Amino acid sequence: MFKKKQKLRKEYDRKLIELMDTTKKDWMIQSQLIDLSFEKSDDLQAITQLAKAKYFFLFQEAKVRKIAINK
């Protein structure tokens, strides 16, 4: 029973790390779009803020779960 719980935890921790990675990339892309754009649209800024909020929410979850990311 305990090994099954550990296995599930490791699997979901790995998925969380992958999701954090893709979310961070999305946030960085949106941030670069704002830097490169001539007209700063409110929609683009809102999308960037949303991507940032998603990343920091996942970061907070990883902190609560005490996940160490080794790259």
N, C-alpha and C positions, 0 to 999 in steps of 0.2 A: 504494500500500500504506500509506504513512504517513498520508495523508489519511483513509483508512478507519479507521485506528486512532484518530486524533484525533476523528473523528466519533463512534465508539463510546464513547470516553472522555467526551466532552461529554454524550452521551445518558445514560450511566449516572451521571455526576455530577449531572445534572438530576434523575434518578430518586431518587438518594440525598437530595438536598435536599428533594424532595417528601415522601419517607418520613420524614425528620427533622421536617418541619413537622407531619405528621399524628401522629407519635409524641409530639411535644411537646404538641400539643393534647390528646391522650389522657391524658398524664401530668397536665396541668393540670386536666382534668375530674375525674380520680380524686382529685387532691389537694383540689379543692373539695368533693368528696363527703365526704371525711374531715372537713374543717372544718365542714361543715353537718350531719353526722350526730350524733345524740344518743348512740348506742351505737357505740363504736369496735370494729368487728369485726376479728378477725385476718385474715379473708379479704380484706377491703377494703384493709387495710394491705399485705398481700402483693401484691395486684394493683397497688397504687400503687407499691410498690418495684420490681416487675417493669417497669412502664411507665417508671420513672425509669432503671432499668438499661438498658433498650432504647435510650432516648434518648441516654444517655451513651456507649453502645457505638457508635451511629451517629455521634455527635459526634467520637469518637476516630477513626473511619474517615475522616471528612471532614478531620480534621486531618492524618492520614497522607497523604491524597490531595492535600492543600494546596488545598482548595476554599474560595474566598472567596464568602460569601453576601452579595449586595448587594440590599437591599430599600429 
